[in-house]
Amino acid sequence: MSDMTFERMISQMTPAIYQSLKQAVSLRKWPDGRMLTPEQTELCMEAVMRYEHENNVPEDSRIGYLEQRTCGAAASGAGVSAEMAGLARDASRD
């Protein structure tokens, strides 16, 4: 039986393995096309998040990062087009 622990696996993960797991989580499938099970998705996501934390991956490169647009108290909405703000003209009303 292998003595590989989750922590040891994370510490030995290469950037290529990290990218592969990150893509698998994003697409919910392995590179060969097989779908990830819910358990595999959860474990891969945890591994990716731990790798990102332990290797100081910039926040905007992390899995699940969403750029702040117009939501939140700090956002002014300045420079956001009407389409991006969801204010596009309804042509059916013309």
C-alpha positions as CSV (number, residue, x, y, z in Angstrom):
1,M,0.0,0.0,0.0
2,S,1.3,3.4,-0.9
3,D,2.3,5.8,1.9
4,M,1.3,8.8,-0.3
5,T,-0.9,11.2,1.8
6,F,-3.0,14.0,0.4
7,E,-0.5,16.6,1.9
8,R,2.5,14.8,0.3
9,M,0.7,14.6,-3.0
10,I,0.1,18.4,-2.9
11,S,3.7,19.2,-2.0
12,Q,5.0,17.0,-4.9
13,M,2.4,18.3,-7.5
14,T,4.1,19.8,-10.5
15,P,2.7,22.8,-12.4
16,A,1.7,20.5,-15.3
17,I,-0.3,18.3,-13.0
18,Y,-1.9,21.3,-11.4
19,Q,-2.9,22.7,-14.8
20,S,-4.4,19.3,-15.7
21,L,-6.4,19.0,-12.5
22,K,-7.6,22.6,-12.9
23,Q,-8.8,21.9,-16.4
24,A,-10.5,18.6,-15.3
25,V,-12.4,20.5,-12.6
26,S,-13.4,23.3,-15.0
27,L,-14.6,20.9,-17.7
28,R,-15.8,18.2,-15.2
29,K,-14.0,15.6,-17.3
30,W,-10.6,14.0,-17.6
31,P,-8.3,14.7,-20.6
32,D,-9.4,11.4,-22.1
33,G,-13.0,12.5,-22.0
34,R,-14.3,10.4,-19.1
35,M,-16.6,12.4,-16.8
36,L,-15.4,13.1,-13.2
37,T,-17.5,11.6,-10.5
38,P,-18.7,14.1,-7.8
39,E,-16.1,12.6,-5.4
40,Q,-13.3,13.1,-8.0
41,T,-14.5,16.6,-8.7
42,E,-14.4,17.4,-5.0
43,L,-11.0,15.9,-4.4
44,C,-9.5,17.5,-7.5
45,M,-10.9,20.9,-6.5
46,E,-9.5,20.6,-3.0
47,A,-6.1,19.6,-4.5
48,V,-6.1,22.6,-6.9
49,M,-7.1,25.0,-4.1
50,R,-4.5,23.7,-1.8
51,Y,-1.8,23.9,-4.5
52,E,-2.8,27.5,-5.3
53,H,-2.6,28.5,-1.6
54,E,0.7,26.8,-0.9
55,N,2.3,28.1,-4.1
56,N,1.0,31.6,-3.9
57,V,-0.8,31.5,-7.2
58,P,-2.1,35.1,-7.9
59,E,-5.8,35.5,-6.9
60,D,-6.9,36.3,-10.4
61,S,-5.4,33.0,-11.7
62,R,-7.1,30.8,-9.1
63,I,-9.9,28.5,-9.8
64,G,-13.3,30.1,-9.3
65,Y,-12.0,33.6,-9.5
66,L,-14.7,36.1,-10.7
67,E,-13.7,39.6,-11.6
68,Q,-15.7,42.2,-9.8
69,R,-17.9,44.0,-12.3
70,T,-20.8,46.1,-11.0
71,C,-21.8,44.2,-7.9
72,G,-20.8,45.2,-4.4
73,A,-20.6,48.4,-2.5
74,A,-17.1,49.3,-3.9
75,A,-18.1,49.1,-7.5
76,S,-19.3,52.3,-9.2
77,G,-20.2,50.8,-12.6
78,A,-18.2,53.5,-14.3
79,G,-17.1,52.5,-17.7
80,V,-19.4,49.5,-17.9
81,S,-21.4,49.3,-21.1
82,A,-25.2,49.0,-21.0
83,E,-25.0,45.5,-22.4
84,M,-22.6,44.4,-19.7
85,A,-24.8,46.0,-17.0
86,G,-27.9,44.1,-18.4
87,L,-29.5,47.3,-19.7
88,A,-29.5,46.4,-23.4
89,R,-32.4,47.8,-25.4
90,D,-35.3,45.4,-26.0
91,A,-35.9,45.5,-29.7
92,S,-39.2,43.8,-29.3
93,R,-40.6,46.9,-27.7
94,D,-39.9,49.1,-30.7
